[in-house]
Amino acid sequence: MILIINISFLVDEVEKRLTAKCVGIIEEHTAAEHELLLLEERNEAYTKSKSIAKLEQELNILLHIRKE
């Protein structure tokens, strides 16, 4: 009887630890996904700003040529 109780206790403890570990992994994964979304947004904003800067540069060249 004591052996059954001890095994049951051990199973419960293992289950608790595994559950806590799984929750931790899920939280880390969620945080990583959030970080990835932020990086994608920053990359998109950077790409747009580079495109705008390039268009401004081309416009300035065209305006300079037009003045001549």
PDB file of N, H, CA, C and O in Angstrom:
ATOM      1  N   MET A   1       0.822  -1.198   0.000  1.00  0.00           N
ATOM      2  CA  MET A   1       0.000   0.000   0.000  1.00  0.00           C
ATOM      3  C   MET A   1       0.866   1.263   0.000  1.00  0.00           C
ATOM      4  O   MET A   1       0.568   2.225  -0.708  1.00  0.00           O
ATOM      5  N   ILE A   2       1.928   1.253   0.790  1.00  0.00           N
ATOM      6  H   ILE A   2       2.170   0.471   1.365  1.00  0.00           H
ATOM      7  CA  ILE A   2       2.815   2.417   0.849  1.00  0.00           C
ATOM      8  C   ILE A   2       3.485   2.630  -0.503  1.00  0.00           C
ATOM      9  O   ILE A   2       3.673   3.767  -0.936  1.00  0.00           O
ATOM     10  N   LEU A   3       3.841   1.548  -1.161  1.00  0.00           N
ATOM     11  H   LEU A   3       3.689   0.624  -0.809  1.00  0.00           H
ATOM     12  CA  LEU A   3       4.478   1.644  -2.473  1.00  0.00           C
ATOM     13  C   LEU A   3       3.548   2.300  -3.483  1.00  0.00           C
ATOM     14  O   LEU A   3       3.990   3.140  -4.267  1.00  0.00           O
ATOM     15  N   ILE A   4       2.285   1.940  -3.483  1.00  0.00           N
ATOM     16  H   ILE A   4       1.925   1.257  -2.847  1.00  0.00           H
ATOM     17  CA  ILE A   4       1.297   2.521  -4.398  1.00  0.00           C
ATOM     18  C   ILE A   4       1.150   4.013  -4.131  1.00  0.00           C
ATOM     19  O   ILE A   4       1.084   4.809  -5.068  1.00  0.00           O
ATOM     20  N   ILE A   5       1.098   4.392  -2.873  1.00  0.00           N
ATOM     21  H   ILE A   5       1.151   3.745  -2.111  1.00  0.00           H
ATOM     22  CA  ILE A   5       0.968   5.810  -2.517  1.00  0.00           C
ATOM     23  C   ILE A   5       2.206   6.577  -2.969  1.00  0.00           C
ATOM     24  O   ILE A   5       2.091   7.675  -3.515  1.00  0.00           O
ATOM     25  N   ASN A   6       3.388   6.007  -2.746  1.00  0.00           N
ATOM     26  H   ASN A   6       3.481   5.115  -2.303  1.00  0.00           H
ATOM     27  CA  ASN A   6       4.629   6.663  -3.156  1.00  0.00           C
ATOM     28  C   ASN A   6       4.703   6.821  -4.672  1.00  0.00           C
ATOM     29  O   ASN A   6       5.111   7.868  -5.175  1.00  0.00           O
ATOM     30  N   ILE A   7       4.308   5.778  -5.394  1.00  0.00           N
ATOM     31  H   ILE A   7       3.977   4.928  -4.985  1.00  0.00           H
ATOM     32  CA  ILE A   7       4.318   5.856  -6.852  1.00  0.00           C
ATOM     33  C   ILE A   7       3.325   6.905  -7.324  1.00  0.00           C
ATOM     34  O   ILE A   7       3.625   7.679  -8.234  1.00  0.00           O
ATOM     35  N   SER A   8       2.164   6.938  -6.724  1.00  0.00           N
ATOM     36  H   SER A   8       1.921   6.309  -5.985  1.00  0.00           H
ATOM     37  CA  SER A   8       1.153   7.929  -7.081  1.00  0.00           C
ATOM     38  C   SER A   8       1.677   9.340  -6.807  1.00  0.00           C
ATOM     39  O   SER A   8       1.484  10.245  -7.618  1.00  0.00           O
ATOM     40  N   PHE A   9       2.333   9.522  -5.673  1.00  0.00           N
ATOM     41  H   PHE A   9       2.490   8.787  -5.014  1.00  0.00           H
ATOM     42  CA  PHE A   9       2.914  10.816  -5.326  1.00  0.00           C
ATOM     43  C   PHE A   9       3.981  11.211  -6.351  1.00  0.00           C
ATOM     44  O   PHE A   9       4.021  12.354  -6.806  1.00  0.00           O
ATOM     45  N   LEU A  10       4.835  10.263  -6.706  1.00  0.00           N
ATOM     46  H   LEU A  10       4.802   9.335  -6.336  1.00  0.00           H
ATOM     47  CA  LEU A  10       5.889  10.544  -7.686  1.00  0.00           C
ATOM     48  C   LEU A  10       5.306  10.903  -9.049  1.00  0.00           C
ATOM     49  O   LEU A  10       5.791  11.815  -9.719  1.00  0.00           O
ATOM     50  N   VAL A  11       4.274  10.189  -9.450  1.00  0.00           N
ATOM     51  H   VAL A  11       3.879   9.448  -8.906  1.00  0.00           H
ATOM     52  CA  VAL A  11       3.615  10.486 -10.721  1.00  0.00           C
ATOM     53  C   VAL A  11       3.036  11.897 -10.696  1.00  0.00           C
ATOM     54  O   VAL A  11       3.164  12.641 -11.667  1.00  0.00           O
ATOM     55  N   ASP A  12       2.401  12.262  -9.590  1.00  0.00           N
ATOM     56  H   ASP A  12       2.297  11.657  -8.800  1.00  0.00           H
ATOM     57  CA  ASP A  12       1.847  13.615  -9.453  1.00  0.00           C
ATOM     58  C   ASP A  12       2.945  14.670  -9.533  1.00  0.00           C
ATOM     59  O   ASP A  12       2.780  15.697 -10.191  1.00  0.00           O
ATOM     60  N   GLU A  13       4.062  14.413  -8.864  1.00  0.00           N
ATOM     61  H   GLU A  13       4.196  13.579  -8.330  1.00  0.00           H
ATOM     62  CA  GLU A  13       5.179  15.368  -8.882  1.00  0.00           C
ATOM     63  C   GLU A  13       5.760  15.521 -10.287  1.00  0.00           C
ATOM     64  O   GLU A  13       6.047  16.632 -10.733  1.00  0.00           O
ATOM     65  N   VAL A  14       5.929  14.405 -10.971  1.00  0.00           N
ATOM     66  H   VAL A  14       5.696  13.502 -10.609  1.00  0.00           H
ATOM     67  CA  VAL A  14       6.448  14.450 -12.340  1.00  0.00           C
ATOM     68  C   VAL A  14       5.479  15.208 -13.240  1.00  0.00           C
ATOM     69  O   VAL A  14       5.898  16.014 -14.071  1.00  0.00           O
ATOM     70  N   GLU A  15       4.191  14.949 -13.074  1.00  0.00           N
ATOM     71  H   GLU A  15       3.851  14.294 -12.399  1.00  0.00           H
ATOM     72  CA  GLU A  15       3.179  15.639 -13.868  1.00  0.00           C
ATOM     73  C   GLU A  15       3.229  17.148 -13.620  1.00  0.00           C
ATOM     74  O   GLU A  15       3.145  17.935 -14.563  1.00  0.00           O
ATOM     75  N   LYS A  16       3.365  17.550 -12.360  1.00  0.00           N
ATOM     76  H   LYS A  16       3.433  16.911 -11.594  1.00  0.00           H
ATOM     77  CA  LYS A  16       3.448  18.981 -12.029  1.00  0.00           C
ATOM     78  C   LYS A  16       4.668  19.622 -12.684  1.00  0.00           C
ATOM     79  O   LYS A  16       4.582  20.705 -13.262  1.00  0.00           O
ATOM     80  N   ARG A  17       5.798  18.939 -12.584  1.00  0.00           N
ATOM     81  H   ARG A  17       5.868  18.059 -12.114  1.00  0.00           H
ATOM     82  CA  ARG A  17       7.036  19.495 -13.148  1.00  0.00           C
ATOM     83  C   ARG A  17       6.968  19.582 -14.671  1.00  0.00           C
ATOM     84  O   ARG A  17       7.396  20.571 -15.266  1.00  0.00           O
ATOM     85  N   LEU A  18       6.429  18.546 -15.286  1.00  0.00           N
ATOM     86  H   LEU A  18       6.081  17.743 -14.803  1.00  0.00           H
ATOM     87  CA  LEU A  18       6.293  18.571 -16.745  1.00  0.00           C
ATOM     88  C   LEU A  18       5.324  19.663 -17.190  1.00  0.00           C
ATOM     89  O   LEU A  18       5.566  20.347 -18.184  1.00  0.00           O
ATOM     90  N   THR A  19       4.236  19.821 -16.457  1.00  0.00           N
ATOM     91  H   THR A  19       4.040  19.265 -15.650  1.00  0.00           H
ATOM     92  CA  THR A  19       3.271  20.872 -16.780  1.00  0.00           C
ATOM     93  C   THR A  19       3.923  22.241 -16.665  1.00  0.00           C
ATOM     94  O   THR A  19       3.755  23.090 -17.541  1.00  0.00           O
ATOM     95  N   ALA A  20       4.669  22.455 -15.582  1.00  0.00           N
ATOM     96  H   ALA A  20       4.805  21.765 -14.871  1.00  0.00           H
ATOM     97  CA  ALA A  20       5.355  23.738 -15.397  1.00  0.00           C
ATOM     98  C   ALA A  20       6.368  23.973 -16.516  1.00  0.00           C
ATOM     99  O   ALA A  20       6.495  25.087 -17.023  1.00  0.00           O
ATOM    100  N   LYS A  21       7.079  22.932 -16.891  1.00  0.00           N
ATOM    101  H   LYS A  21       6.976  22.026 -16.479  1.00  0.00           H
ATOM    102  CA  LYS A  21       8.068  23.053 -17.964  1.00  0.00           C
ATOM    103  C   LYS A  21       7.377  23.370 -19.291  1.00  0.00           C
ATOM    104  O   LYS A  21       7.851  24.216 -20.050  1.00  0.00           O
ATOM    105  N   CYS A  22       6.269  22.701 -19.573  1.00  0.00           N
ATOM    106  H   CYS A  22       5.884  22.014 -18.957  1.00  0.00           H
ATOM    107  CA  CYS A  22       5.515  22.962 -20.807  1.00  0.00           C
ATOM    108  C   CYS A  22       4.985  24.393 -20.835  1.00  0.00           C
ATOM    109  O   CYS A  22       5.042  25.060 -21.867  1.00  0.00           O
ATOM    110  N   VAL A  23       4.476  24.856 -19.709  1.00  0.00           N
ATOM    111  H   VAL A  23       4.430  24.314 -18.870  1.00  0.00           H
ATOM    112  CA  VAL A  23       3.983  26.236 -19.628  1.00  0.00           C
ATOM    113  C   VAL A  23       5.127  27.205 -19.907  1.00  0.00           C
ATOM    114  O   VAL A  23       4.953  28.183 -20.633  1.00  0.00           O
ATOM    115  N   GLY A  24       6.290  26.935 -19.334  1.00  0.00           N
ATOM    116  H   GLY A  24       6.431  26.140 -18.744  1.00  0.00           H
ATOM    117  CA  GLY A  24       7.462  27.782 -19.575  1.00  0.00           C
ATOM    118  C   GLY A  24       7.856  27.803 -21.041  1.00  0.00           C
ATOM    119  O   GLY A  24       8.175  28.858 -21.588  1.00  0.00           O
ATOM    120  N   ILE A  25       7.835  26.647 -21.674  1.00  0.00           N
ATOM    121  H   ILE A  25       7.576  25.789 -21.229  1.00  0.00           H
ATOM    122  CA  ILE A  25       8.181  26.559 -23.093  1.00  0.00           C
ATOM    123  C   ILE A  25       7.170  27.321 -23.936  1.00  0.00           C
ATOM    124  O   ILE A  25       7.547  28.031 -24.868  1.00  0.00           O
ATOM    125  N   ILE A  26       5.900  27.180 -23.618  1.00  0.00           N
ATOM    126  H   ILE A  26       5.593  26.603 -22.860  1.00  0.00           H
ATOM    127  CA  ILE A  26       4.853  27.901 -24.359  1.00  0.00           C
ATOM    128  C   ILE A  26       5.033  29.407 -24.193  1.00  0.00           C
ATOM    129  O   ILE A  26       4.899  30.155 -25.162  1.00  0.00           O
ATOM    130  N   GLU A  27       5.337  29.861 -22.969  1.00  0.00           N
ATOM    131  H   GLU A  27       5.446  29.253 -22.182  1.00  0.00           H
ATOM    132  CA  GLU A  27       5.548  31.288 -22.734  1.00  0.00           C
ATOM    133  C   GLU A  27       6.751  31.797 -23.519  1.00  0.00           C
ATOM    134  O   GLU A  27       6.695  32.878 -24.106  1.00  0.00           O
ATOM    135  N   GLU A  28       7.840  31.028 -23.535  1.00  0.00           N
ATOM    136  H   GLU A  28       7.886  30.150 -23.059  1.00  0.00           H
ATOM    137  CA  GLU A  28       9.024  31.415 -24.304  1.00  0.00           C
ATOM    138  C   GLU A  28       8.698  31.483 -25.792  1.00  0.00           C
ATOM    139  O   GLU A  28       9.125  32.408 -26.484  1.00  0.00           O
ATOM    140  N   HIS A  29       7.953  30.519 -26.277  1.00  0.00           N
ATOM    141  H   HIS A  29       7.606  29.768 -25.715  1.00  0.00           H
ATOM    142  CA  HIS A  29       7.578  30.484 -27.689  1.00  0.00           C
ATOM    143  C   HIS A  29       6.719  31.687 -28.041  1.00  0.00           C
ATOM    144  O   HIS A  29       6.916  32.312 -29.083  1.00  0.00           O
ATOM    145  N   THR A  30       5.767  32.014 -27.175  1.00  0.00           N
ATOM    146  H   THR A  30       5.607  31.506 -26.329  1.00  0.00           H
ATOM    147  CA  THR A  30       4.899  33.165 -27.404  1.00  0.00           C
ATOM    148  C   THR A  30       5.718  34.451 -27.418  1.00  0.00           C
ATOM    149  O   THR A  30       5.502  35.319 -28.265  1.00  0.00           O
ATOM    150  N   ALA A  31       6.651  34.573 -26.489  1.00  0.00           N
ATOM    151  H   ALA A  31       6.826  33.868 -25.802  1.00  0.00           H
ATOM    152  CA  ALA A  31       7.514  35.759 -26.445  1.00  0.00           C
ATOM    153  C   ALA A  31       8.378  35.842 -27.701  1.00  0.00           C
ATOM    154  O   ALA A  31       8.587  36.928 -28.240  1.00  0.00           O
ATOM    155  N   ALA A  32       8.878  34.705 -28.166  1.00  0.00           N
ATOM    156  H   ALA A  32       8.708  33.822 -27.727  1.00  0.00           H
ATOM    157  CA  ALA A  32       9.698  34.688 -29.377  1.00  0.00           C
ATOM    158  C   ALA A  32       8.867  35.077 -30.600  1.00  0.00           C
ATOM    159  O   ALA A  32       9.348  35.803 -31.469  1.00  0.00           O
ATOM    160  N   GLU A  33       7.632  34.603 -30.671  1.00  0.00           N
ATOM    161  H   GLU A  33       7.241  34.013 -29.965  1.00  0.00           H
ATOM    162  CA  GLU A  33       6.755  34.987 -31.782  1.00  0.00           C
ATOM    163  C   GLU A  33       6.487  36.487 -31.763  1.00  0.00           C
ATOM    164  O   GLU A  33       6.484  37.135 -32.810  1.00  0.00           O
ATOM    165  N   HIS A  34       6.262  37.035 -30.577  1.00  0.00           N
ATOM    166  H   HIS A  34       6.264  36.509 -29.727  1.00  0.00           H
ATOM    167  CA  HIS A  34       6.017  38.472 -30.440  1.00  0.00           C
ATOM    168  C   HIS A  34       7.253  39.257 -30.892  1.00  0.00           C
ATOM    169  O   HIS A  34       7.138  40.251 -31.609  1.00  0.00           O
ATOM    170  N   GLU A  35       8.419  38.805 -30.471  1.00  0.00           N
ATOM    171  H   GLU A  35       8.512  37.997 -29.888  1.00  0.00           H
ATOM    172  CA  GLU A  35       9.672  39.465 -30.869  1.00  0.00           C
ATOM    173  C   GLU A  35       9.857  39.394 -32.384  1.00  0.00           C
ATOM    174  O   GLU A  35      10.295  40.362 -33.005  1.00  0.00           O
ATOM    175  N   LEU A  36       9.525  38.260 -32.969  1.00  0.00           N
ATOM    176  H   LEU A  36       9.169  37.474 -32.465  1.00  0.00           H
ATOM    177  CA  LEU A  36       9.628  38.109 -34.417  1.00  0.00           C
ATOM    178  C   LEU A  36       8.703  39.079 -35.135  1.00  0.00           C
ATOM    179  O   LEU A  36       9.098  39.692 -36.127  1.00  0.00           O
ATOM    180  N   LEU A  37       7.479  39.225 -34.648  1.00  0.00           N
ATOM    181  H   LEU A  37       7.158  38.727 -33.842  1.00  0.00           H
ATOM    182  CA  LEU A  37       6.544  40.180 -35.252  1.00  0.00           C
ATOM    183  C   LEU A  37       7.083  41.598 -35.166  1.00  0.00           C
ATOM    184  O   LEU A  37       6.981  42.362 -36.126  1.00  0.00           O
ATOM    185  N   LEU A  38       7.658  41.956 -34.021  1.00  0.00           N
ATOM    186  H   LEU A  38       7.741  41.335 -33.241  1.00  0.00           H
ATOM    187  CA  LEU A  38       8.239  43.291 -33.871  1.00  0.00           C
ATOM    188  C   LEU A  38       9.398  43.498 -34.842  1.00  0.00           C
ATOM    189  O   LEU A  38       9.526  44.564 -35.445  1.00  0.00           O
ATOM    190  N   LEU A  39      10.236  42.484 -34.990  1.00  0.00           N
ATOM    191  H   LEU A  39      10.132  41.618 -34.501  1.00  0.00           H
ATOM    192  CA  LEU A  39      11.362  42.584 -35.924  1.00  0.00           C
ATOM    193  C   LEU A  39      10.880  42.705 -37.364  1.00  0.00           C
ATOM    194  O   LEU A  39      11.455  43.458 -38.150  1.00  0.00           O
ATOM    195  N   GLU A  40       9.832  41.970 -37.714  1.00  0.00           N
ATOM    196  H   GLU A  40       9.366  41.358 -37.076  1.00  0.00           H
ATOM    197  CA  GLU A  40       9.278  42.068 -39.061  1.00  0.00           C
ATOM    198  C   GLU A  40       8.715  43.460 -39.315  1.00  0.00           C
ATOM    199  O   GLU A  40       8.881  44.006 -40.406  1.00  0.00           O
ATOM    200  N   GLU A  41       8.049  44.042 -38.313  1.00  0.00           N
ATOM    201  H   GLU A  41       7.915  43.599 -37.426  1.00  0.00           H
ATOM    202  CA  GLU A  41       7.517  45.396 -38.454  1.00  0.00           C
ATOM    203  C   GLU A  41       8.645  46.407 -38.614  1.00  0.00           C
ATOM    204  O   GLU A  41       8.564  47.307 -39.450  1.00  0.00           O
ATOM    205  N   ARG A  42       9.699  46.257 -37.810  1.00  0.00           N
ATOM    206  H   ARG A  42       9.765  45.526 -37.131  1.00  0.00           H
ATOM    207  CA  ARG A  42      10.848  47.166 -37.923  1.00  0.00           C
ATOM    208  C   ARG A  42      11.513  47.026 -39.284  1.00  0.00           C
ATOM    209  O   ARG A  42      11.913  48.021 -39.887  1.00  0.00           O
ATOM    210  N   ASN A  43      11.632  45.801 -39.766  1.00  0.00           N
ATOM    211  H   ASN A  43      11.308  44.993 -39.275  1.00  0.00           H
ATOM    212  CA  ASN A  43      12.242  45.569 -41.070  1.00  0.00           C
ATOM    213  C   ASN A  43      11.413  46.216 -42.171  1.00  0.00           C
ATOM    214  O   ASN A  43      11.962  46.826 -43.089  1.00  0.00           O
ATOM    215  N   GLU A  44      10.097  46.084 -42.081  1.00  0.00           N
ATOM    216  H   GLU A  44       9.652  45.589 -41.335  1.00  0.00           H
ATOM    217  CA  GLU A  44       9.210  46.681 -43.077  1.00  0.00           C
ATOM    218  C   GLU A  44       9.332  48.205 -43.055  1.00  0.00           C
ATOM    219  O   GLU A  44       9.400  48.841 -44.106  1.00  0.00           O
ATOM    220  N   ALA A  45       9.360  48.782 -41.863  1.00  0.00           N
ATOM    221  H   ALA A  45       9.304  48.265 -41.008  1.00  0.00           H
ATOM    222  CA  ALA A  45       9.500  50.237 -41.739  1.00  0.00           C
ATOM    223  C   ALA A  45      10.846  50.690 -42.297  1.00  0.00           C
ATOM    224  O   ALA A  45      10.925  51.716 -42.971  1.00  0.00           O
ATOM    225  N   TYR A  46      11.899  49.934 -42.020  1.00  0.00           N
ATOM    226  H   TYR A  46      11.835  49.101 -41.472  1.00  0.00           H
ATOM    227  CA  TYR A  46      13.231  50.268 -42.525  1.00  0.00           C
ATOM    228  C   TYR A  46      13.257  50.194 -44.049  1.00  0.00           C
ATOM    229  O   TYR A  46      13.817  51.072 -44.707  1.00  0.00           O
ATOM    230  N   THR A  47      12.656  49.153 -44.605  1.00  0.00           N
ATOM    231  H   THR A  47      12.201  48.441 -44.070  1.00  0.00           H
ATOM    232  CA  THR A  47      12.610  48.990 -46.059  1.00  0.00           C
ATOM    233  C   THR A  47      11.854  50.143 -46.701  1.00  0.00           C
ATOM    234  O   THR A  47      12.279  50.672 -47.727  1.00  0.00           O
ATOM    235  N   LYS A  48      10.734  50.535 -46.101  1.00  0.00           N
ATOM    236  H   LYS A  48      10.388  50.105 -45.267  1.00  0.00           H
ATOM    237  CA  LYS A  48       9.955  51.650 -46.636  1.00  0.00           C
ATOM    238  C   LYS A  48      10.750  52.946 -46.566  1.00  0.00           C
ATOM    239  O   LYS A  48      10.736  53.733 -47.512  1.00  0.00           O
ATOM    240  N   SER A  49      11.440  53.175 -45.458  1.00  0.00           N
ATOM    241  H   SER A  49      11.452  52.536 -44.689  1.00  0.00           H
ATOM    242  CA  SER A  49      12.214  54.411 -45.326  1.00  0.00           C
ATOM    243  C   SER A  49      13.353  54.445 -46.337  1.00  0.00           C
ATOM    244  O   SER A  49      13.672  55.504 -46.877  1.00  0.00           O
ATOM    245  N   LYS A  50      13.968  53.293 -46.596  1.00  0.00           N
ATOM    246  H   LYS A  50      13.709  52.432 -46.157  1.00  0.00           H
ATOM    247  CA  LYS A  50      15.028  53.234 -47.611  1.00  0.00           C
ATOM    248  C   LYS A  50      14.451  53.512 -48.993  1.00  0.00           C
ATOM    249  O   LYS A  50      15.080  54.202 -49.795  1.00  0.00           O
ATOM    250  N   SER A  51      13.263  52.985 -49.280  1.00  0.00           N
ATOM    251  H   SER A  51      12.753  52.425 -48.628  1.00  0.00           H
ATOM    252  CA  SER A  51      12.619  53.222 -50.573  1.00  0.00           C
ATOM    253  C   SER A  51      12.281  54.697 -50.733  1.00  0.00           C
ATOM    254  O   SER A  51      12.483  55.270 -51.803  1.00  0.00           O
ATOM    255  N   ILE A  52      11.769  55.311 -49.677  1.00  0.00           N
ATOM    256  H   ILE A  52      11.605  54.845 -48.807  1.00  0.00           H
ATOM    257  CA  ILE A  52      11.430  56.737 -49.730  1.00  0.00           C
ATOM    258  C   ILE A  52      12.691  57.564 -49.939  1.00  0.00           C
ATOM    259  O   ILE A  52      12.692  58.501 -50.738  1.00  0.00           O
ATOM    260  N   ALA A  53      13.756  57.229 -49.234  1.00  0.00           N
ATOM    261  H   ALA A  53      13.755  56.468 -48.585  1.00  0.00           H
ATOM    262  CA  ALA A  53      15.016  57.961 -49.386  1.00  0.00           C
ATOM    263  C   ALA A  53      15.544  57.834 -50.810  1.00  0.00           C
ATOM    264  O   ALA A  53      16.047  58.805 -51.375  1.00  0.00           O
ATOM    265  N   LYS A  54      15.432  56.656 -51.387  1.00  0.00           N
ATOM    266  H   LYS A  54      15.023  55.868 -50.928  1.00  0.00           H
ATOM    267  CA  LYS A  54      15.901  56.449 -52.756  1.00  0.00           C
ATOM    268  C   LYS A  54      15.052  57.260 -53.736  1.00  0.00           C
ATOM    269  O   LYS A  54      15.589  57.865 -54.664  1.00  0.00           O
ATOM    270  N   LEU A  55      13.742  57.277 -53.538  1.00  0.00           N
ATOM    271  H   LEU A  55      13.306  56.785 -52.784  1.00  0.00           H
ATOM    272  CA  LEU A  55      12.865  58.068 -54.409  1.00  0.00           C
ATOM    273  C   LEU A  55      13.165  59.556 -54.276  1.00  0.00           C
ATOM    274  O   LEU A  55      13.170  60.274 -55.276  1.00  0.00           O
ATOM    275  N   GLU A  56      13.413  60.028 -53.059  1.00  0.00           N
ATOM    276  H   GLU A  56      13.409  59.445 -52.247  1.00  0.00           H
ATOM    277  CA  GLU A  56      13.767  61.432 -52.857  1.00  0.00           C
ATOM    278  C   GLU A  56      15.067  61.772 -53.567  1.00  0.00           C
ATOM    279  O   GLU A  56      15.194  62.837 -54.172  1.00  0.00           O
ATOM    280  N   GLN A  57      16.016  60.876 -53.492  1.00  0.00           N
ATOM    281  H   GLN A  57      15.912  60.011 -53.000  1.00  0.00           H
ATOM    282  CA  GLN A  57      17.300  61.092 -54.161  1.00  0.00           C
ATOM    283  C   GLN A  57      17.102  61.168 -55.677  1.00  0.00           C
ATOM    284  O   GLN A  57      17.665  62.049 -56.327  1.00  0.00           O
ATOM    285  N   GLU A  58      16.323  60.271 -56.234  1.00  0.00           N
ATOM    286  H   GLU A  58      15.866  59.555 -55.705  1.00  0.00           H
ATOM    287  CA  GLU A  58      16.057  60.286 -57.673  1.00  0.00           C
ATOM    288  C   GLU A  58      15.311  61.551 -58.078  1.00  0.00           C
ATOM    289  O   GLU A  58      15.587  62.121 -59.133  1.00  0.00           O
ATOM    290  N   LEU A  59      14.371  61.993 -57.254  1.00  0.00           N
ATOM    291  H   LEU A  59      14.147  61.529 -56.397  1.00  0.00           H
ATOM    292  CA  LEU A  59      13.632  63.219 -57.534  1.00  0.00           C
ATOM    293  C   LEU A  59      14.573  64.417 -57.531  1.00  0.00           C
ATOM    294  O   LEU A  59      14.483  65.281 -58.403  1.00  0.00           O
ATOM    295  N   ASN A  60      15.466  64.473 -56.563  1.00  0.00           N
ATOM    296  H   ASN A  60      15.539  63.771 -55.854  1.00  0.00           H
ATOM    297  CA  ASN A  60      16.434  65.568 -56.512  1.00  0.00           C
ATOM    298  C   ASN A  60      17.329  65.580 -57.744  1.00  0.00           C
ATOM    299  O   ASN A  60      17.653  66.648 -58.264  1.00  0.00           O
ATOM    300  N   ILE A  61      17.728  64.412 -58.209  1.00  0.00           N
ATOM    301  H   ILE A  61      17.465  63.545 -57.786  1.00  0.00           H
ATOM    302  CA  ILE A  61      18.546  64.325 -59.427  1.00  0.00           C
ATOM    303  C   ILE A  61      17.748  64.846 -60.613  1.00  0.00           C
ATOM    304  O   ILE A  61      18.266  65.624 -61.414  1.00  0.00           O
ATOM    305  N   LEU A  62      16.497  64.425 -60.733  1.00  0.00           N
ATOM    306  H   LEU A  62      16.076  63.793 -60.082  1.00  0.00           H
ATOM    307  CA  LEU A  62      15.657  64.878 -61.848  1.00  0.00           C
ATOM    308  C   LEU A  62      15.415  66.382 -61.785  1.00  0.00           C
ATOM    309  O   LEU A  62      15.437  67.055 -62.816  1.00  0.00           O
ATOM    310  N   LEU A  63      15.188  66.909 -60.601  1.00  0.00           N
ATOM    311  H   LEU A  63      15.171  66.363 -59.764  1.00  0.00           H
ATOM    312  CA  LEU A  63      14.987  68.355 -60.455  1.00  0.00           C
ATOM    313  C   LEU A  63      16.257  69.117 -60.805  1.00  0.00           C
ATOM    314  O   LEU A  63      16.191  70.190 -61.407  1.00  0.00           O
ATOM    315  N   HIS A  64      17.391  68.583 -60.441  1.00  0.00           N
ATOM    316  H   HIS A  64      17.444  67.712 -59.953  1.00  0.00           H
ATOM    317  CA  HIS A  64      18.669  69.219 -60.762  1.00  0.00           C
ATOM    318  C   HIS A  64      18.896  69.214 -62.273  1.00  0.00           C
ATOM    319  O   HIS A  64      19.336  70.215 -62.837  1.00  0.00           O
ATOM    320  N   ILE A  65      18.599  68.095 -62.926  1.00  0.00           N
ATOM    321  H   ILE A  65      18.241  67.282 -62.468  1.00  0.00           H
ATOM    322  CA  ILE A  65      18.746  67.996 -64.384  1.00  0.00           C
ATOM    323  C   ILE A  65      17.791  68.973 -65.056  1.00  0.00           C
ATOM    324  O   ILE A  65      18.148  69.613 -66.045  1.00  0.00           O
ATOM    325  N   ARG A  66      16.607  69.088 -64.536  1.00  0.00           N
ATOM    326  H   ARG A  66      16.316  68.568 -63.733  1.00  0.00           H
ATOM    327  CA  ARG A  66      15.593  69.976 -65.122  1.00  0.00           C
ATOM    328  C   ARG A  66      16.034  71.439 -65.030  1.00  0.00           C
ATOM    329  O   ARG A  66      15.770  72.218 -65.946  1.00  0.00           O
ATOM    330  N   LYS A  67      16.696  71.819 -63.946  1.00  0.00           N
ATOM    331  H   LYS A  67      16.910  71.186 -63.202  1.00  0.00           H
ATOM    332  CA  LYS A  67      17.172  73.192 -63.777  1.00  0.00           C
ATOM    333  C   LYS A  67      18.235  73.540 -64.812  1.00  0.00           C
ATOM    334  O   LYS A  67      18.332  74.686 -65.251  1.00  0.00           O
ATOM    335  N   GLU A  68      19.024  72.557 -65.195  1.00  0.00           N
ATOM    336  H   GLU A  68      18.945  71.626 -64.838  1.00  0.00           H
ATOM    337  CA  GLU A  68      20.099  72.793 -66.163  1.00  0.00           C
ATOM    338  C   GLU A  68      19.503  72.879 -67.524  1.00  0.00           C
ATOM    339  O   GLU A  68      20.224  73.075 -68.502  1.00  0.00           O
TER     340      GLU A  68
END
